[in-house]
């Protein structure tokens, strides 16, 4: 086994991933657990995650009683975007050790990821009474996909998390804003200065600020790795990377920047550092953009919203002071070199959703199936990274088949480049917004590319994102307040597709006027 491990390492150093995997799959190495563990680390270290999962599969198949192998394989498959296979191996691990928490958590999360939201969240809630910080934090995101979630319930969970899992550490913060300074130092903190929501809403705003009054420091919690990251770096007065630091060191580094204002763009979302911000790193701390609820952190002073997302009579609850921008919370930065809006379809009515599958709960699937039944000959296109997995594609077809929708009415796409995704909208007539977790970037993209968007609004913040954008655009006729109204609005839009197709370019101009006014938002 050691001889084969040495050969695997030599092949990996030479970039021969396939050859290394073939060597590693030999029974001598697979059966030697400690040696196999070294090989698995070596594959992961070079980013060969598919080979890593295949090798774990060899071990788990040959040794069906190996709990660690089954668990590691479930985790690896989930990370690779294969929730169906992750569920199966998580169930195997759970059967081997029923008292362990992690197999149940992987299974619950994978179920939510593929759209089985109610089932996955029910399993997740069983874990919460004795959940550690990581599990509880994961639930803070997942609970917003719950169709039954109320604002009071969301607030209670967020507040309990902040009180239990964000302990005090470090010296008290004492600095105040230097009101005599010629330029305020504004810090923007994010782990995602890359393609995605931050790149869709922040760049044009940054470019519109008066740089004689402010100095903008973009503080990245991850190194910039794509063109969007390079664009952010060019927009910054100072570009600072603080990746991989422990809490104490990050707190020291952030305080040393002597910021006047810190704008946190992550909240409780993935890869956040809210525990550090809870100690306070600036006299004024603001939550905005890539989080969709209160942080429940006393050191977070303000929450940026607008009158459409958070009306004055809203039941939404925040520990922060809510500031409503007259220009709207979101200022879309249209993609550079976007395709033209001109219709490029085959004249059939095409509905679409390019949202993540976790937003497609049972009620959403039922509504979309009803729309397809009401509009004969129409198709529904779904686009999501997880649809690269054949098991997930099959599961998606089965969910619609249960409502009488034949597979040929569905067009399924896996992960695409952003330009390819935008190009796909040229063949889409009506984008169907999921509920209660509505779209935001996807909604702006669809509207900018000329497609209609039908949305259902609710009381929670996440259920009002698309509706707020449509209200600002003057498209209240595309907003529904219940499932029946949602279906009716989609069917009505399909009945006038010719006029929708003729108005695609005019709609782009309207989006630029109503949703892209960076100067007003700045």
Backbone torsions as a table, in degrees:
resi	resn	phi	psi	omega
1	UNK	NA	-40.5	-179.8
2	UNK	-66.5	-36.4	177.5
3	UNK	-63.3	-42.2	179.7
4	UNK	-68.8	-35.1	176.6
5	UNK	-62.4	-41.1	178.0
6	UNK	-62.0	-39.0	178.9
7	UNK	-68.0	-40.7	177.4
8	UNK	-57.7	-45.1	-178.1
9	UNK	-65.3	-38.5	177.9
10	UNK	-65.1	-41.2	179.9
11	UNK	-67.4	-37.8	177.9
12	UNK	-66.3	-40.0	177.5
13	UNK	-61.7	-30.2	179.7
14	UNK	-86.9	1.1	-179.8
15	UNK	77.8	15.8	-177.1
16	UNK	-94.4	75.1	-173.7
17	UNK	-63.8	-47.8	-177.3
18	UNK	-62.5	-42.9	179.5
19	UNK	-65.0	-40.1	178.8
20	UNK	-62.8	-40.3	178.8
21	UNK	-64.9	-42.7	179.3
22	UNK	-60.6	-40.4	177.4
23	UNK	-66.0	-43.9	-175.4
24	UNK	-67.5	-24.7	-176.5
25	UNK	-78.2	-0.6	177.9
26	UNK	-64.5	141.9	-174.9
27	UNK	-57.5	-35.7	-179.1
28	UNK	-56.7	-41.4	-177.9
29	UNK	-80.8	-43.0	-178.1
30	UNK	-61.3	-35.7	-177.6
31	UNK	-78.9	-16.8	-179.4
32	UNK	-94.5	91.5	-170.6
33	UNK	-54.6	-47.8	-179.0
34	UNK	-62.7	-39.3	179.1
35	UNK	-69.3	-40.9	177.5
36	UNK	-60.1	-39.5	178.9
37	UNK	-58.7	-40.3	176.9
38	UNK	-63.7	-43.0	179.7
39	UNK	-63.1	-41.7	179.3
40	UNK	-61.9	-41.3	176.8
41	UNK	-62.5	-37.2	-179.4
42	UNK	-66.6	-41.4	178.0
43	UNK	-64.0	-43.3	179.6
44	UNK	-64.0	-37.3	-176.7
45	UNK	-63.3	-29.2	179.6
46	UNK	-97.8	8.6	177.4
47	UNK	77.2	17.4	180.0
48	UNK	-89.4	68.1	-170.9
49	UNK	-74.2	-31.0	175.6
50	UNK	-65.8	-45.0	177.6
51	UNK	-63.9	-38.7	177.1
52	UNK	-57.0	-46.1	-179.9
53	UNK	-67.9	-39.2	178.3
54	UNK	-61.8	-40.8	179.9
55	UNK	-67.7	-39.6	174.5
56	UNK	-61.6	-37.7	178.3
57	UNK	-62.7	-36.7	176.7
58	UNK	-61.4	-46.0	-179.3
59	UNK	-64.7	-47.6	-176.9
60	UNK	-65.4	-32.8	179.4
61	UNK	-75.1	-41.7	-179.5
62	UNK	-73.8	-25.4	-177.7
63	UNK	-127.4	75.5	-173.5
64	UNK	-63.3	-13.3	178.1
65	UNK	-96.8	6.0	-179.1
66	UNK	-84.5	98.6	-178.5
67	UNK	-61.0	-45.2	-176.6
68	UNK	-61.0	-38.6	179.6
69	UNK	-67.7	-44.5	179.4
70	UNK	-61.8	-42.7	179.8
71	UNK	-65.8	-46.1	-179.9
72	UNK	-62.5	-37.3	179.4
73	UNK	-68.3	-42.0	177.2
74	UNK	-58.8	-44.3	-179.9
75	UNK	-65.3	-42.6	-179.1
76	UNK	-64.7	-43.4	-179.5
77	UNK	-66.1	-37.2	177.0
78	UNK	-63.5	-42.8	178.7
79	UNK	-64.7	-27.9	179.5
80	UNK	-84.6	1.6	179.6
81	UNK	79.4	35.6	178.1
82	UNK	-123.2	71.4	-172.3
83	UNK	-64.8	-33.2	179.7
84	UNK	-62.1	-48.1	177.8
85	UNK	-67.4	-34.6	177.7
86	UNK	-63.0	-40.5	177.9
87	UNK	-60.3	-45.3	-177.1
88	UNK	-62.2	-44.7	-178.0
89	UNK	-75.9	-29.1	173.4
90	UNK	-65.7	-37.2	176.6
91	UNK	-65.7	-37.8	176.8
92	UNK	-62.5	-46.9	180.0
93	UNK	-63.2	-39.9	179.4
94	UNK	-63.6	-39.5	178.7
95	UNK	-63.8	-33.9	180.0
96	UNK	-73.7	-36.0	-180.0
97	UNK	-139.4	82.6	-173.9
98	UNK	-60.2	-24.4	-176.9
99	UNK	-81.9	-12.9	-175.9
100	UNK	-76.4	143.4	-176.6
101	UNK	-82.8	-39.6	-168.9
102	UNK	-62.0	-41.7	177.5
103	UNK	-59.2	-38.9	179.4
104	UNK	-67.7	-36.2	179.5
105	UNK	-67.9	-42.5	178.3
106	UNK	-62.3	-43.8	179.8
107	UNK	-62.0	-46.1	-178.6
108	UNK	-61.9	-44.9	-178.4
109	UNK	-66.6	-40.4	179.6
110	UNK	-65.6	-36.5	176.9
111	UNK	-63.0	-44.2	177.2
112	UNK	-62.3	-44.3	-176.5
113	UNK	-58.1	-35.1	-177.7
114	UNK	-92.0	2.5	174.7
115	UNK	108.4	-7.9	177.1
116	UNK	-82.3	65.8	-166.1
117	UNK	-67.0	-50.9	-176.1
118	UNK	-62.3	-42.7	-179.7
119	UNK	-64.6	-45.6	-178.8
120	UNK	-65.6	-41.9	-179.3
121	UNK	-69.5	-33.1	176.2
122	UNK	-62.3	-41.3	176.6
123	UNK	-66.2	-40.0	-177.6
124	UNK	-65.0	-38.6	-178.6
125	UNK	-63.0	-26.8	176.9
126	UNK	-65.5	-23.1	-177.5
127	UNK	-86.9	-15.2	-167.8
128	UNK	-70.4	-34.5	-176.0
129	UNK	-54.6	-37.0	179.5
130	UNK	-118.8	30.0	-175.6
131	UNK	-70.9	143.5	172.3
132	UNK	-81.4	-179.9	-174.8
133	UNK	-62.0	-40.2	-177.3
134	UNK	-65.2	-44.3	179.5
135	UNK	-65.9	-44.6	179.5
136	UNK	-62.7	-37.9	179.1
137	UNK	-66.3	-39.4	178.3
138	UNK	-62.1	-37.9	180.0
139	UNK	-67.4	-29.9	179.1
140	UNK	-58.1	-34.1	176.9
141	UNK	-79.8	-50.1	-173.5
142	UNK	-62.5	-32.9	-174.7
143	UNK	-64.4	-20.6	179.2
144	UNK	-74.3	-10.9	175.2
145	UNK	-85.6	-6.4	-174.0
146	UNK	-75.0	118.7	178.9
147	UNK	-61.8	-22.5	-178.0
148	UNK	-93.0	0.6	-175.8
149	UNK	-65.7	137.6	174.6
150	UNK	-113.3	161.5	179.7
151	UNK	-62.8	-38.0	178.9
152	UNK	-64.3	-42.0	-179.2
153	UNK	-67.2	-41.5	178.5
154	UNK	-62.6	-44.8	-179.2
155	UNK	-62.8	-43.5	-178.2
156	UNK	-60.9	-41.3	-179.0
157	UNK	-68.5	-41.8	179.4
158	UNK	-65.8	-42.2	179.8
159	UNK	-65.3	-41.3	179.3
160	UNK	-64.5	-39.4	178.3
161	UNK	-61.8	-47.9	-177.7
162	UNK	-60.9	-39.6	-178.9
163	UNK	-71.1	-34.4	-174.4
164	UNK	-90.3	-36.4	-168.2
165	UNK	-113.9	4.0	177.9
166	UNK	-120.4	74.0	-175.7
167	UNK	-71.3	158.5	176.1
168	UNK	-76.1	141.3	171.8
169	UNK	-155.9	165.9	179.0
170	UNK	78.0	171.1	-179.5
171	UNK	-72.9	152.3	176.3
172	UNK	-60.7	148.2	178.7
173	UNK	-86.9	132.0	-174.6
174	UNK	-125.5	-12.6	-173.2
175	UNK	-73.0	147.5	175.9
176	UNK	-116.7	166.9	179.4
177	UNK	-65.6	134.1	176.6
178	UNK	-83.3	94.6	-174.6
179	UNK	-75.4	-7.4	176.9
180	UNK	-94.4	-4.4	-177.9
181	UNK	-67.7	143.1	178.8
182	UNK	-66.2	-37.3	179.1
183	UNK	-132.3	128.4	173.7
184	UNK	-69.8	143.8	178.1
185	UNK	-95.3	111.8	-176.4
186	UNK	-108.2	121.8	177.8
187	UNK	-103.6	135.3	176.9
188	UNK	-116.2	115.9	-172.2
189	UNK	-110.5	127.0	179.9
190	UNK	-157.4	146.6	168.8
191	UNK	-89.1	2.3	-172.6
192	UNK	-134.0	56.6	168.6
193	UNK	-82.1	70.0	-174.2
194	UNK	-154.2	179.5	178.4
195	UNK	-55.4	130.4	-177.2
196	UNK	145.4	-162.8	-174.7
197	UNK	-57.1	-40.7	-178.5
198	UNK	-63.1	-40.4	179.2
199	UNK	-70.6	-20.5	-179.6
200	UNK	-83.8	-18.1	-172.5
201	UNK	-129.5	-14.2	-175.3
202	UNK	-98.5	-35.8	-169.4
203	UNK	-56.9	-51.0	-176.9
204	UNK	-65.9	-33.1	175.8
205	UNK	-62.6	-46.8	178.3
206	UNK	-57.5	-40.6	-178.6
207	UNK	-69.6	-17.8	-176.1
208	UNK	-94.3	-9.5	-178.4
209	UNK	-69.1	151.7	176.4
210	UNK	-79.7	103.5	-175.7
211	UNK	-73.0	-8.5	174.2
212	UNK	-77.1	-15.6	-177.6
213	UNK	-105.8	-25.2	-174.5
214	UNK	-133.4	148.3	169.8
215	UNK	-115.7	120.7	-171.4
216	UNK	-102.0	119.1	178.8
217	UNK	-106.7	117.4	175.8
218	UNK	-94.1	117.3	-173.7
219	UNK	-109.7	106.4	-175.1
220	UNK	-94.8	129.1	176.7
221	UNK	-86.5	-2.9	174.6
222	UNK	-138.4	148.7	176.4
223	UNK	-63.0	146.3	176.3
224	UNK	-70.5	130.9	-174.5
225	UNK	-128.0	-0.5	-178.2
226	UNK	-140.7	-177.0	-176.4
227	UNK	-64.3	-35.1	178.3
228	UNK	-63.5	-40.5	177.5
229	UNK	-62.9	-40.2	178.1
230	UNK	-64.5	-36.0	178.0
231	UNK	-65.4	-42.4	177.6
232	UNK	-61.4	-43.6	-179.5
233	UNK	-59.6	-37.8	-180.0
234	UNK	-70.9	-27.9	-178.3
235	UNK	-80.8	-17.6	-173.0
236	UNK	-81.1	143.1	166.7
237	UNK	-71.0	-35.5	171.8
238	UNK	-138.3	132.4	177.3
239	UNK	-110.3	118.5	-172.8
240	UNK	-126.8	125.1	177.7
241	UNK	-105.3	119.2	177.7
242	UNK	-122.9	68.3	-175.5
243	UNK	-96.5	143.8	170.5
244	UNK	70.8	21.6	-178.9
245	UNK	-92.5	146.0	173.8
246	UNK	-72.3	168.7	-173.5
247	UNK	-59.5	-45.6	-177.0
248	UNK	-63.6	-44.6	-179.8
249	UNK	-66.3	-42.6	179.6
250	UNK	-63.1	-40.4	177.5
251	UNK	-59.5	-45.1	179.8
252	UNK	-63.3	-43.7	-177.6
253	UNK	-66.5	-40.9	-179.9
254	UNK	-67.5	-42.5	178.3
255	UNK	-65.3	-33.0	-179.6
256	UNK	-66.7	-18.2	178.6
257	UNK	-73.5	-13.0	178.2
258	UNK	51.4	53.3	178.9
259	UNK	-74.0	148.8	169.5
260	UNK	-89.3	-37.7	180.0
261	UNK	-136.1	136.4	173.4
262	UNK	-116.9	122.5	175.2
263	UNK	-105.1	110.9	-179.6
264	UNK	-87.6	124.6	-176.7
265	UNK	-103.8	13.2	-175.3
266	UNK	-123.2	-32.7	-177.0
267	UNK	56.7	-127.4	177.8
268	UNK	-99.0	12.7	-179.3
269	UNK	-73.7	175.2	-172.9
270	UNK	-54.7	138.0	176.4
271	UNK	67.3	22.5	178.9
272	UNK	-72.5	166.4	172.9
273	UNK	-128.9	43.5	-176.3
274	UNK	-62.8	-27.9	178.7
275	UNK	-63.7	-32.1	176.8
276	UNK	-75.1	-43.4	-179.9
277	UNK	-65.8	-24.0	177.5
278	UNK	-64.6	-18.4	177.1
279	UNK	-85.6	-10.4	-177.1
280	UNK	74.7	124.7	177.8
281	UNK	-120.3	-5.3	179.4
282	UNK	-149.2	155.1	180.0
283	UNK	-60.3	-33.3	178.2
284	UNK	-125.9	124.2	-179.9
285	UNK	-122.6	130.8	-172.6
286	UNK	-126.0	138.5	176.2
287	UNK	-104.4	130.4	-176.9
288	UNK	-157.8	152.6	161.4
289	UNK	82.0	-74.8	-167.1
290	UNK	-99.2	24.3	171.5
291	UNK	-139.7	151.5	-164.1
292	UNK	-129.3	32.7	177.9
293	UNK	-165.9	175.7	174.1
294	UNK	-60.1	152.1	171.8
295	UNK	-85.8	-20.3	-175.7
296	UNK	61.3	22.1	-179.5
297	UNK	-101.4	118.2	-178.2
298	UNK	-56.3	-29.9	-178.7
299	UNK	-78.8	-5.6	176.1
300	UNK	-91.9	117.8	-167.7
301	UNK	-88.0	-33.7	-172.7
302	UNK	-140.3	151.5	177.3
303	UNK	-125.6	124.5	-177.1
304	UNK	-88.9	123.1	177.4
305	UNK	-141.8	-157.1	173.9
306	UNK	-154.4	175.1	-174.7
307	UNK	-71.0	-19.6	178.2
308	UNK	-82.4	-41.1	-179.0
309	UNK	-76.6	-41.8	-177.3
310	UNK	-129.7	82.3	179.4
311	UNK	-61.9	160.7	-179.2
312	UNK	-58.1	-32.2	-179.5
313	UNK	-94.5	16.4	-175.9
314	UNK	-66.2	148.3	173.1
315	UNK	-88.5	1.5	175.3
316	UNK	-61.4	145.0	-177.0
317	UNK	-124.4	135.2	-178.1
318	UNK	-135.6	142.1	168.9
319	UNK	-80.8	-22.7	179.0
320	UNK	-81.8	162.0	169.3
321	UNK	-75.5	126.4	-178.9
322	UNK	-83.4	123.9	177.0
323	UNK	-111.4	120.4	-176.3
324	UNK	-100.5	114.2	179.0
325	UNK	-77.2	128.3	177.2
326	UNK	-62.2	-28.2	-179.1
327	UNK	-80.4	-9.8	-174.9
328	UNK	101.6	149.3	-179.9
329	UNK	-64.5	-38.2	-174.0
330	UNK	-105.6	128.9	171.9
331	UNK	-119.2	104.7	-174.7
332	UNK	-68.7	131.8	172.6
333	UNK	-100.0	98.0	-174.7
334	UNK	-55.8	143.8	-179.3
335	UNK	-61.8	138.7	176.5
336	UNK	-68.1	136.2	179.1
337	UNK	60.0	41.1	176.1
338	UNK	-65.4	148.9	176.4
339	UNK	-62.6	163.4	175.6
340	UNK	-67.8	160.6	-179.4
341	UNK	-82.0	-12.2	-171.9
342	UNK	-52.1	138.0	-176.7
343	UNK	-64.1	133.9	-177.1
344	UNK	-131.9	23.8	-178.2
345	UNK	-88.1	-169.6	-176.8
346	UNK	-107.2	20.0	178.2
347	UNK	81.8	-13.3	173.6
348	UNK	-71.4	151.1	176.0
349	UNK	-73.6	124.6	-178.2
350	UNK	-120.0	120.4	168.9
351	UNK	-95.9	158.3	-179.1
352	UNK	-157.1	155.8	167.5
353	UNK	-145.2	124.0	176.6
354	UNK	-110.2	28.3	176.1
355	UNK	-86.0	162.7	178.0
356	UNK	-65.3	149.6	-174.1
357	UNK	-64.5	-24.8	179.6
358	UNK	-60.3	-21.3	179.0
359	UNK	-82.9	-8.1	-175.2
360	UNK	-95.8	69.0	179.3
361	UNK	-71.5	178.0	-173.9
362	UNK	-59.8	-38.2	-179.4
363	UNK	-69.2	-35.1	177.2
364	UNK	-64.8	-47.5	179.7
365	UNK	-60.0	-41.4	179.8
366	UNK	-63.2	-42.0	179.5
367	UNK	-65.7	-43.5	-179.1
368	UNK	-66.6	-37.2	176.2
369	UNK	-63.5	-40.5	178.2
370	UNK	-61.6	-40.6	178.2
371	UNK	-61.8	-44.5	179.7
372	UNK	-62.6	-39.1	176.9
373	UNK	-64.3	-35.5	-177.4
374	UNK	-78.2	-18.4	-178.9
375	UNK	-120.7	85.0	-176.8
376	UNK	-57.5	140.9	178.0
377	UNK	81.8	-5.3	179.9
378	UNK	-79.3	163.7	177.4
379	UNK	-127.2	159.4	174.3
380	UNK	-122.1	122.2	176.6
381	UNK	-101.9	128.7	175.5
382	UNK	-115.4	132.4	178.3
383	UNK	-130.4	120.7	179.9
384	UNK	-161.1	150.1	-178.2
385	UNK	-56.4	-40.4	-175.5
386	UNK	-66.5	-17.0	179.6
387	UNK	-76.4	-0.2	168.2
388	UNK	-69.1	-19.8	-178.3
389	UNK	-88.0	122.8	-175.2
390	UNK	-62.4	-37.5	179.3
391	UNK	-63.4	-37.1	178.9
392	UNK	-71.2	-36.7	176.0
393	UNK	-62.2	-44.4	178.6
394	UNK	-61.4	-42.6	-179.9
395	UNK	-63.3	-40.3	178.7
396	UNK	-62.1	-43.9	178.3
397	UNK	-62.3	-39.8	-179.3
398	UNK	-65.2	-35.9	179.6
399	UNK	-63.7	-40.5	178.4
400	UNK	-77.5	-33.3	177.9
401	UNK	-60.9	-32.6	178.1
402	UNK	-62.3	-19.6	177.0
403	UNK	-105.1	14.7	175.9
404	UNK	82.6	18.6	179.6
405	UNK	-97.3	119.1	-179.4
406	UNK	-69.6	150.3	-178.5
407	UNK	-56.6	-30.5	-176.9
408	UNK	-75.0	-3.8	174.2
409	UNK	-86.8	-8.6	-178.4
410	UNK	-109.8	139.5	172.0
411	UNK	-121.9	117.7	-173.8
412	UNK	-110.8	130.8	179.5
413	UNK	-124.4	140.7	173.1
414	UNK	-86.5	-154.4	-176.4
415	UNK	-66.9	136.2	177.8
416	UNK	-131.0	159.6	173.0
417	UNK	-65.4	158.5	179.6
418	UNK	-59.7	-44.7	176.5
419	UNK	-58.9	-39.6	179.4
420	UNK	-67.0	-38.0	178.2
421	UNK	-64.3	-44.1	178.1
422	UNK	-62.7	-41.1	177.9
423	UNK	-59.6	-37.1	-179.3
424	UNK	-61.7	-30.3	179.7
425	UNK	-65.1	-18.5	-179.8
426	UNK	-65.5	-19.5	177.8
427	UNK	-102.7	5.0	-177.5
428	UNK	-100.6	132.0	176.2
429	UNK	-91.3	-46.9	-175.4
430	UNK	-133.9	119.5	173.4
431	UNK	-86.1	126.4	179.8
432	UNK	-94.4	116.0	-178.1
433	UNK	-83.0	131.5	178.5
434	UNK	-74.5	166.1	179.1
435	UNK	-147.1	149.1	5.5
436	UNK	-81.6	-12.9	-178.6
437	UNK	-88.4	92.5	-174.6
438	UNK	-78.1	169.4	179.7
439	UNK	-80.9	173.0	175.6
440	UNK	-144.4	-72.9	174.2
441	UNK	-59.8	-44.9	-179.4
442	UNK	-61.2	-37.5	179.7
443	UNK	-66.3	-45.6	178.4
444	UNK	-62.5	-42.5	178.7
445	UNK	-59.8	-46.5	-178.7
446	UNK	-62.2	-46.4	180.0
447	UNK	-63.7	-42.0	-178.7
448	UNK	-65.4	-31.8	178.7
449	UNK	-85.0	1.9	171.9
450	UNK	98.1	1.2	179.3
451	UNK	-82.9	149.0	169.9
452	UNK	-72.6	155.8	176.1
453	UNK	-130.7	123.6	175.7
454	UNK	-104.3	127.5	-174.3
455	UNK	-131.6	155.6	172.8
456	UNK	-116.2	126.1	-177.6
457	UNK	-97.8	161.4	179.8
458	UNK	-148.2	-154.9	-176.5
459	UNK	-97.7	-30.6	-177.3
460	UNK	-75.8	160.7	-180.0
461	UNK	-59.3	-48.1	-175.4
462	UNK	-65.2	-24.0	-178.7
463	UNK	-83.4	-1.7	-175.8
464	UNK	-116.2	1.6	-173.6
465	UNK	-62.5	-55.5	-178.6
466	UNK	-65.7	-39.7	179.7
467	UNK	-61.2	-38.1	179.7
468	UNK	-64.0	-39.6	178.9
469	UNK	-66.9	-41.2	179.6
470	UNK	-67.0	-38.3	176.8
471	UNK	-61.6	-44.8	179.7
472	UNK	-63.9	-29.9	180.0
473	UNK	-81.9	-8.5	-177.6
474	UNK	78.8	28.2	-178.2
475	UNK	-115.2	51.5	179.4
476	UNK	-61.7	-23.2	179.6
477	UNK	-69.2	-11.1	177.9
478	UNK	-96.7	6.5	-177.2
479	UNK	-108.3	130.9	177.6
480	UNK	-117.3	161.7	-179.8
481	UNK	-113.7	-3.2	175.4
482	UNK	-153.2	173.9	-174.5
483	UNK	-64.7	-40.6	-178.9
484	UNK	-63.9	-44.6	178.2
485	UNK	-64.1	-34.6	177.9
486	UNK	-61.3	-47.1	179.1
487	UNK	-62.1	-44.4	-178.3
488	UNK	-61.7	-40.1	-179.3
489	UNK	-68.9	-36.4	177.4
490	UNK	-67.5	-41.8	178.9
491	UNK	-65.2	-39.8	178.8
492	UNK	-65.0	-39.3	177.8
493	UNK	-64.3	-40.3	179.7
494	UNK	-64.4	-27.2	-178.3
495	UNK	-73.7	-14.7	-179.0
496	UNK	-125.7	40.5	-176.4
497	UNK	-64.4	-30.2	-178.8
498	UNK	-63.3	-41.9	178.3
499	UNK	-70.3	-34.2	176.0
500	UNK	-63.0	-43.3	-179.5
501	UNK	-65.0	-35.8	-179.3
502	UNK	-71.6	-21.4	-174.1
503	UNK	-102.3	11.9	-173.3
504	UNK	-61.9	-46.0	-178.9
505	UNK	-68.4	-37.7	177.3
506	UNK	-63.0	-35.6	178.0
507	UNK	-66.2	-39.5	176.9
508	UNK	-58.7	-43.5	179.6
509	UNK	-62.4	-37.7	178.9
510	UNK	-67.5	-39.0	176.8
511	UNK	-61.6	-44.4	179.6
512	UNK	-60.3	-36.2	-179.6
513	UNK	-75.5	-43.2	-170.4
514	UNK	-92.0	-30.8	-171.1
515	UNK	-116.6	-1.2	-172.7
516	UNK	-126.5	22.0	-176.2
517	UNK	-84.2	82.7	-176.9
518	UNK	-65.0	-35.0	-179.6
519	UNK	-62.8	-41.6	178.9
520	UNK	-66.1	-41.4	-179.1
521	UNK	-69.6	-38.8	177.8
522	UNK	-61.2	NA	NA
